[in-house]
Amino acid sequence: MKTASLAAVLVALAALPAAAETEIRISSEALPLQANNASLPAACRDKPVPVQIEGHAYASDGDTITMVGLPSRVRIWGIQAAELRDKYKAETVPGMRARARLEDLLDQAGHVTVCQPSKWESYCRYVAFCEALQMGDKIGAVRTPQDIGWRLLVEGLAYGFYLDDPFPGRPELSNWYASA
């Protein structure tokens, strides 16, 4: 009897972290539908873009993240990292370095990430300004947001990309990213 009870408790405890990681918060407020959206794939053409998404994120490549529970990937606004794979589908060293560093930044934050999408792009990914919420040194400390794109820029793992298309409500970002 004790073995069966212990096994049931262990199964329940093992499921706790997985349940916590699947929580994603998507704001119910949405941006207006994109102008000139005819060039977008039908799958995302008429879908609204939420104002904010918060959840657990993992690096897909050096400039794209996947958020647990979110069907679309998130392209980090303002940067371009080396491609993870070349035209022959072989992994590239610069692409692996960029992806590994992005994963490190997310890991330092316990993968807790907040993104402010601005639009859809041609692969039905959100284009978003994203911050990893860095954990404090003390229990109960306030999490400090860290601009993921900026970190990759200043570390030389990405370069400024489409900076002439300023991020809505944050026009200074284009200048900061261009100066990196």
The 8 nearest C-alpha neighbors of each residue, nearest first, counted from 0:
[[1, 3, 2, 4, 5, 6, 7, 8],
 [0, 2, 4, 3, 5, 6, 7, 8],
 [3, 1, 5, 0, 4, 6, 7, 8],
 [4, 2, 6, 0, 5, 1, 7, 8],
 [5, 3, 1, 7, 6, 2, 8, 0],
 [4, 6, 2, 8, 7, 3, 1, 9],
 [5, 7, 3, 9, 4, 8, 2, 10],
 [8, 6, 4, 10, 5, 9, 3, 11],
 [9, 7, 11, 5, 6, 10, 12, 4],
 [8, 10, 12, 6, 11, 7, 13, 5],
 [11, 9, 13, 7, 8, 12, 6, 14],
 [12, 10, 8, 14, 9, 13, 7, 15],
 [13, 11, 9, 15, 14, 10, 8, 16],
 [14, 12, 10, 11, 15, 9, 16, 17],
 [13, 15, 11, 12, 17, 16, 18, 10],
 [16, 14, 18, 12, 17, 13, 19, 11],
 [17, 15, 19, 18, 14, 20, 13, 12],
 [16, 18, 20, 19, 14, 15, 21, 13],
 [17, 19, 15, 16, 21, 20, 14, 22],
 [18, 20, 16, 17, 21, 22, 15, 14],
 [21, 19, 17, 18, 22, 55, 16, 67],
 [20, 22, 18, 67, 19, 68, 23, 17],
 [23, 21, 20, 19, 54, 24, 68, 18],
 [22, 24, 54, 53, 68, 21, 25, 67],
 [25, 23, 53, 52, 54, 26, 22, 51],
 [24, 26, 52, 51, 27, 23, 53, 49],
 [27, 25, 28, 51, 49, 50, 52, 24],
 [26, 28, 29, 25, 49, 50, 51, 24],
 [27, 29, 26, 49, 50, 30, 51, 25],
 [30, 28, 49, 50, 48, 47, 27, 31],
 [29, 31, 48, 49, 50, 32, 47, 28],
 [32, 30, 33, 29, 47, 48, 34, 49],
 [33, 31, 47, 30, 34, 45, 48, 46],
 [34, 32, 36, 31, 35, 118, 119, 44],
 [33, 35, 36, 32, 37, 31, 118, 44],
 [36, 34, 37, 33, 38, 39, 32, 44],
 [35, 37, 38, 39, 34, 33, 44, 32],
 [38, 36, 39, 35, 44, 40, 41, 34],
 [39, 37, 36, 40, 35, 121, 44, 41],
 [40, 38, 36, 44, 121, 37, 41, 43],
 [41, 39, 42, 44, 43, 38, 121, 123],
 [40, 42, 44, 43, 39, 45, 37, 38],
 [43, 41, 40, 44, 123, 45, 46, 39],
 [42, 44, 46, 41, 123, 45, 40, 39],
 [45, 43, 41, 39, 46, 36, 40, 42],
 [46, 44, 43, 47, 32, 41, 42, 36],
 [45, 47, 43, 44, 48, 32, 42, 119],
 [46, 48, 32, 29, 49, 45, 30, 31],
 [47, 49, 29, 30, 118, 50, 46, 116],
 [50, 48, 29, 51, 26, 28, 30, 47],
 [49, 51, 29, 115, 28, 26, 116, 30],
 [52, 50, 115, 26, 49, 114, 25, 116],
 [53, 51, 25, 114, 24, 113, 26, 115],
 [54, 52, 113, 24, 112, 23, 114, 25],
 [53, 55, 23, 112, 111, 24, 66, 56],
 [54, 56, 111, 110, 66, 67, 112, 20],
 [57, 55, 66, 110, 65, 112, 64, 67],
 [56, 58, 65, 64, 102, 66, 59, 110],
 [57, 59, 64, 102, 60, 101, 98, 63],
 [60, 58, 64, 63, 65, 57, 61, 98],
 [59, 61, 98, 63, 58, 62, 83, 64],
 [60, 62, 98, 97, 80, 63, 101, 94],
 [63, 61, 75, 80, 60, 74, 79, 78],
 [64, 62, 74, 60, 59, 73, 75, 61],
 [65, 63, 58, 59, 73, 57, 72, 56],
 [64, 66, 72, 57, 56, 59, 73, 58],
 [65, 67, 56, 69, 55, 68, 54, 64],
 [66, 68, 21, 69, 55, 56, 65, 54],
 [67, 69, 21, 66, 23, 70, 22, 54],
 [68, 70, 66, 71, 67, 72, 23, 65],
 [69, 71, 68, 72, 66, 67, 65, 124],
 [72, 70, 124, 69, 73, 123, 125, 65],
 [71, 73, 65, 124, 64, 125, 74, 70],
 [72, 74, 125, 64, 124, 63, 126, 75],
 [75, 73, 63, 126, 125, 62, 124, 76],
 [74, 76, 127, 62, 63, 126, 128, 73],
 [77, 75, 127, 128, 126, 78, 74, 148],
 [76, 78, 160, 159, 162, 161, 75, 148],
 [79, 77, 159, 160, 158, 76, 157, 148],
 [78, 80, 157, 158, 160, 62, 159, 81],
 [81, 79, 157, 61, 62, 156, 82, 97],
 [80, 82, 94, 93, 83, 79, 61, 157],
 [83, 81, 94, 84, 80, 85, 91, 61],
 [82, 84, 94, 90, 91, 95, 60, 81],
 [85, 83, 90, 88, 89, 82, 91, 86],
 [84, 86, 88, 87, 89, 90, 91, 82],
 [85, 87, 88, 84, 89, 82, 90, 83],
 [86, 88, 85, 89, 84, 90, 91, 83],
 [89, 87, 84, 85, 86, 90, 83, 91],
 [90, 88, 84, 87, 85, 91, 86, 83],
 [89, 91, 84, 83, 88, 85, 92, 95],
 [90, 92, 94, 84, 83, 93, 95, 89],
 [91, 93, 95, 94, 96, 90, 83, 97],
 [94, 92, 96, 95, 91, 81, 97, 83],
 [95, 93, 83, 81, 82, 91, 97, 92],
 [94, 96, 92, 98, 93, 97, 83, 99],
 [97, 95, 93, 99, 94, 98, 100, 92],
 [98, 96, 61, 94, 100, 156, 99, 95],
 [97, 99, 61, 60, 101, 95, 96, 100],
 [100, 98, 102, 96, 101, 97, 95, 103],
 [101, 99, 103, 97, 102, 98, 96, 104],
 [100, 102, 98, 104, 103, 99, 58, 61],
 [101, 103, 99, 105, 58, 100, 104, 106],
 [104, 102, 100, 106, 101, 105, 99, 107],
 [105, 103, 101, 107, 102, 106, 100, 108],
 [104, 106, 110, 102, 108, 103, 107, 131],
 [105, 107, 109, 103, 110, 108, 104, 102],
 [108, 106, 104, 105, 109, 103, 133, 110],
 [109, 107, 133, 110, 105, 106, 132, 134],
 [108, 110, 106, 111, 107, 105, 134, 133],
 [111, 109, 105, 55, 108, 106, 56, 112],
 [112, 110, 55, 109, 54, 108, 132, 131],
 [111, 113, 131, 54, 130, 53, 132, 55],
 [112, 114, 53, 130, 129, 52, 131, 54],
 [115, 113, 129, 52, 128, 51, 127, 116],
 [114, 116, 51, 127, 128, 50, 129, 52],
 [117, 115, 127, 126, 125, 118, 114, 50],
 [116, 118, 127, 126, 115, 167, 48, 166],
 [119, 117, 126, 125, 116, 48, 120, 33],
 [118, 120, 125, 124, 123, 126, 121, 43],
 [119, 121, 123, 124, 122, 125, 126, 118],
 [120, 122, 39, 123, 40, 119, 124, 38],
 [121, 123, 124, 120, 40, 39, 119, 125],
 [124, 122, 120, 121, 43, 119, 125, 71],
 [125, 123, 72, 73, 122, 71, 120, 119],
 [124, 126, 119, 73, 118, 74, 116, 127],
 [127, 125, 74, 76, 116, 118, 117, 75],
 [128, 126, 116, 76, 115, 75, 117, 114],
 [127, 129, 76, 115, 114, 75, 116, 130],
 [130, 128, 114, 113, 127, 147, 146, 115],
 [129, 131, 146, 145, 113, 147, 144, 112],
 [130, 132, 112, 145, 144, 108, 133, 111],
 [131, 133, 144, 108, 142, 143, 111, 112],
 [134, 132, 108, 143, 142, 131, 144, 107],
 [133, 135, 142, 108, 132, 136, 143, 107],
 [134, 136, 140, 137, 142, 141, 133, 143],
 [137, 135, 134, 138, 140, 139, 141, 133],
 [138, 136, 140, 135, 139, 134, 141, 142],
 [137, 139, 140, 136, 135, 141, 134, 142],
 [138, 140, 137, 141, 135, 142, 136, 134],
 [141, 139, 135, 137, 138, 142, 136, 134],
 [140, 142, 135, 143, 139, 134, 133, 137],
 [141, 143, 134, 133, 132, 135, 140, 144],
 [142, 144, 133, 132, 141, 145, 134, 135],
 [145, 143, 132, 130, 131, 133, 142, 146],
 [146, 144, 130, 131, 147, 132, 143, 133],
 [145, 147, 130, 149, 148, 129, 150, 144],
 [148, 146, 150, 130, 149, 145, 129, 131],
 [147, 149, 151, 150, 146, 78, 152, 75],
 [148, 150, 152, 146, 151, 147, 153, 176],
 [151, 149, 147, 153, 152, 148, 154, 146],
 [150, 152, 156, 154, 148, 149, 157, 153],
 [153, 151, 157, 149, 155, 150, 154, 158],
 [154, 152, 150, 155, 179, 151, 149, 156],
 [153, 155, 151, 152, 156, 150, 157, 149],
 [156, 154, 152, 153, 157, 151, 158, 150],
 [155, 157, 151, 97, 154, 152, 80, 158],
 [158, 156, 80, 152, 79, 151, 155, 78],
 [157, 159, 79, 78, 152, 160, 80, 156],
 [160, 158, 78, 77, 176, 177, 79, 162],
 [159, 161, 78, 77, 162, 79, 158, 76],
 [162, 160, 163, 164, 77, 159, 78, 165],
 [161, 163, 173, 164, 160, 77, 165, 159],
 [162, 164, 161, 165, 173, 160, 166, 77],
 [163, 165, 162, 161, 166, 173, 77, 167],
 [166, 164, 170, 163, 173, 162, 167, 169],
 [165, 167, 169, 170, 168, 164, 172, 117],
 [168, 166, 169, 165, 170, 117, 164, 116],
 [167, 169, 170, 166, 165, 171, 172, 117],
 [168, 170, 166, 171, 167, 172, 165, 173],
 [171, 169, 165, 172, 166, 173, 168, 167],
 [172, 170, 174, 169, 173, 175, 165, 166],
 [171, 173, 175, 170, 174, 169, 176, 166],
 [174, 172, 162, 176, 171, 175, 165, 177],
 [175, 173, 177, 171, 172, 176, 178, 170],
 [176, 174, 172, 178, 177, 173, 171, 179],
 [175, 177, 173, 179, 178, 174, 159, 172],
 [178, 176, 174, 175, 179, 159, 173, 162],
 [179, 177, 175, 176, 174, 173, 159, 153],
 [178, 176, 177, 153, 152, 175, 149, 159]]
